[in-house]
Amino acid sequence: MDAILDQFKKPIVLVALAGAFFVGLLFGLVVLGWGLWPVTWTDAAPADLQADYQVDYMRMAVQAFQVNADVFTAKQRWDALGTDKAATAMLIIKTDPKGLSPEVIRAFEAAVMAPQTQQANPTQSPSGQNRSSGSPLWMLLIILLVLTLLLGGVLLAIFLLRQRSTGPRTVTPAMQANEAARQAQYTDFSTNESGSPLAQFMASYKVGDDLFDDSFSIDSASGEFLGECGVGISEPIGVGDPKKVTAFEVWMFDKNDIQTITKVLMSNHAFNDSGLRNKLATKGEPFLAEPGGQTVLETATLRLTARIVDMNYGEGALPPQSFFDTLIIELAVWQKA
């Protein structure tokens, strides 16, 4: 079921569904509705007539009764129109009899209101004409069959598209980093003298995630926005793709202090290269990346502890320990008294 839902999220599938819908609509309306089986109205019941025609129908029924005085037929014609519609038509005739005498109208009303013992012919409709009820049924079955075929075609198209896209799912570096962050163990600060933090976040990077920029909202226990914090790429090293990141920025914004504090987490190579270190120092205070190492960022009302949970350097033609392969860093935030 999830695989089918995933297919519906793809633009090509949505286009295929829309195309199938409009093709089905065109086929059903033009080919079936107007061409092969156009709608035709035959043997309409008096109750289906337009209101002024219903009055004419009732007027003719009264005129026929005046000639033949057939009570059964008069009653049958009254019932064919329906009590409410017949009464409405009769009221109009009384208002505008158009040559019908009041005596004939009263006699007709008495005849149709009197109890009847004679039963109508069960093979005839109220209007006395044979009706066929089978025709709409087979037309409905054909329409349902066509709709079923169209639905089957859509499902077949989805299946074929899914078969074409079958293969190992691509796992991106960002997905790998997110999974690593999910499995990382948060620090237990319950015994800390400052108590448990207001918020804890886990930022994770994997080489190849060139758009890495994790940010988190800092909210009070009551839901009030206090600020933001995060980790992003500060400086790549070397050339080519993917980026080889030699330094990250760890930052925190305090709404009440209206400022952003930044520290630059550097690889061992960047930290010990005086030129590169001085360049990065303009962005924030340098901080050497070491497993388990931590640093503190403070503003007027917030304090953040950044702790390196795990890290690994990449290998290649660049200097040793110059760029990160993976990095997991925990951000714990306290609200200062």
N, C-alpha and C positions, 0 to 999 in steps of 0.2 A: 504493500500500500504506500509506504514512504517513497519507494522508487517511482511509482506513478505520480505522486505529488511533486517529486523533484522534476519530473519531465514537464509538468505544467508551468514551472518557473522559467523554462527556457523560451526565449523569444520565438525561435523557429516553431516550437510546438504551439504557441499561442497563435502564430500566423496560420499554421495548418488548421487549427480548430476554427478560427474565424473564416478561413476559406471554405472549410467543409460546411460550416453553418450557412454561408451565403449561397453556396452551390446547392445545398439541400433546400433552402428557401426558394431559390430560383426554379429548381426542378419541381418542387411540390406545387408552387403557385402557378407557374406558366405551363409546364408540361402536363402535370396531373390536373391541376385545378381548372385551367383554361382550355387545355388541349384534349387530353384523353377522357377525363371525367368532369366536364363542366357541371356546375350546379344548375339543375332545372327544377322549377316548382310546378308540380301537377297535383290535381285533386286537393287543393288547399281547403281546409275546413272553414266554415263561415266565421268561426271565432278568430281566424288568422287574418281576416279581411281588414282593410282600413276602416276607420270609424264611420265615415259617411257611407261606405259601401255596406257596412253592417245595417245601417238605417234603411238603405234601399232593399237589402235582403229581407228585413223584417216587414217592410211595407208590402213587398211582393207576397210574403207569406200570408199577410192579412187579406190581400186581394184574392189569393187562391182560396182562402177559407170562405170568403164571401161567395165564391162560385160553387165550390163543392161541399162546404160544411164538413170537411173531413177532420174530425177532432184528433184522431191518432197522428195524422200527418202534420197538423198544426203543432201538436205537442212535440213531435220529433224535431221539427224545424226550430222551435223555441229552444229545446235542449241543445241542439247543435251549436247555437250561438252562445250558450252559457247564460245562466240566470242573471248575473250582474249586467253583462253586456246587452242581453235581450231586454231587460228592464229599462236600461238607459236608452236604447233605440226606441222602445215603445213610448217613453216619455217624450221624446222628440217628435214622434208621429202624432201624439195627442196634441202637442203644441202646434204642429203644422201638418194637419191630416192630408192635405193635397187631394181632396175629393173623396176621401174615405169618410163614411158616416160614423158618427159617434157610436151608433148602435152596433155596427159591425166590429168596431174596435173593442167595445165592451164584450161582445159575444166571443171574440177571439181570445181576449184575456181570460174569460170564464172557462173556455175550452182548455187552454194551456195550463190553467191553475188547478183544474179538476184532477183527481187521482186517476191514473191510467192502469188498466189491468192487462192490456195487450202488450206483449213483449216485442221489442224490435228484432229484426232479422239479424242473427249473430254474424252472418257473413257479410253484412254491410256496415259502413261507417254511419255516423249520425246524419250525414247528408244524403244517405241512401246509395252511395256509390262504393263499389269495391275498392279496397286499398291494398296495397302491397307493402308489407313491412320488412321484406327481406333485402330490398335494394340498399338502404343506408347501411345495413350491417356488413355486406360484402365490401362496400366502398371503404368502410372504417377499417376492416381487416387489411385491405390493400395498403391503406395509408400507414397503418401500424407496421406492416411488413417493410415498406419503404424506409420508415424512420429507423427500424431495427437494422436494416442494411447500411444506412448512413452512419449510425452509431458504431456498427461493427467496422466500417471503413476507417473511422476516426481512431478507434482503439488499435486497429492494425497499423495505422500510420505511426502512432505513438510507440508501439512495440518495435517496429522497424527502425525508428529513430533511436530508440534505446539500444537496440542491437548494434547499430552503427557506432554508438558512443561507448559500447561495452569495452572495458579494459581496466587496468589498474588505476585507481583514483590517485591523482597527483596530490602529493602531500607537500605543501609549500613550507618554506622556512618559518613563516609567521605561524602556521598551524603547529609546527613542531615546538616553537617557542611557547605558544599558548598551552600546549599539553604539558610541557615541562613546568610551567608556572602553576598549573593545576595540581601537579603532583608534589610540588615543593612544600616543605614543612614550615609553617609559620612559627615565629618565636613566641614562647609563652612568657608574657610580661607580668603575669599575675603577682609574682614575688618582687617585682621591681618597686623601688621606693616611690616612683611616680604613679604606680598602679597600671592598670590595663590602658592601652592607648585608645584614643577616640576612634581611630580607624587604622586598618592595616591593609596594605596592597602588595601585590607581587608583580613586578615587571620582569619580562623575560625576552631576551634577544637571541637570535640564531643568525649566523652569517648567511647572507642572501636576502635578508629582510631589509632591503634598502630604504624602506619607508618607515622603519621602526620609530615610533613616537608614542609611548604609552603615557596617558594622562588620567588623573583620577580626581573626582570632586570630593572635597572635605566638607562634611556636614555635621552639625551638632546632633546630640541625641534627640532633639525635638525636630530635626529636619531643616534647621536654618543653615543656609549656605555660608561657609566660613572662608573658603578658599579652594585652591587646587594644588596638586603636586604631580610630578611625573619624571620620566627619564626619556631622553631622546639622543639621537646621534649628534655629536659635536664636531668630530674631525675624522675624515677618512685618510688613509695613507696609501700611496702607490696609485696605480692606474688599473683600468679594466673593471669588468663586472664579474662577480658582485663587488660591492664596496667592501673595502677592508677597513673596519672601524678601529681607530686607535684611541679614541676618547669619547666619552658620553657626558652629557649634561644632566645633573640631578638638580631639580629646581622645586621651589615652593612659592606659591602666591598667597598672601594674606590679605583678605578683603579689608580688614580693619586697619592694617598697616599700609595698605595701598602700595605694596612693593613686592618684587620677586627676588628671592635669594637663590643664587645658583652656585653649585660647586661642580668642578670638572673632574670626572673619574677617568684617570689615565692608565694606559697600559704601562708596563715596566719600561719599555723602550721610550715612550713619549715622556714619561716622568723624568727619565735620566738624560734625555736629550735637551740640553739647555735652550737651544733655539726653538724647538717645538713646544717646550714647557712654557717659555716666556710668551710665545704666541697665544697659547691657550689660556694663560693666566689672565688675559684681558677679558675673558668670558666669565671667570669665576675662580675661586680658590682651588688650587690643584689638590687632588686626592688620589693616592696610589691605590690601584685595584689589587687587592689580595684576598684570597679565600678567607671568609670570616671577618674581613675588615669592615669598619663602619665609620661613618662621619655624621655630624649633627648640623642641621640647618635651623636657625632660629629667627623668628620675627617678633613683633610686639606681642602677639597673642598666641602664636603657634610654635611648636618645636617638633622637628622631624628627625628621626634617626634612620639613616640609610645603611643597610647591612648587606654585604655581598654573601648570598646564600651559596652560589656555585659559579664557577667561571672556568673557561678553558681558552687557551690561545690557539690560533690557527697556525698552520705550517705552510711554507712555500718559499718563494724567492725573496720575500721581504725579510728584514732583520728579525732575529728570534724575539718572541714575546712582544711583537709590535702591533698585532691586531687580534681582536677577539673572535673566537669561533662561537662560543656561547657565553651568556651572562644572565644570571638570575639575581635580582636585587630586591630586597624587601624594604618597603617604606612604611614606617610606623609613625603616627602623628598624635601628639598630645595637645590639648588646649591649656595654655598657661593660665594660672590663677590671676 
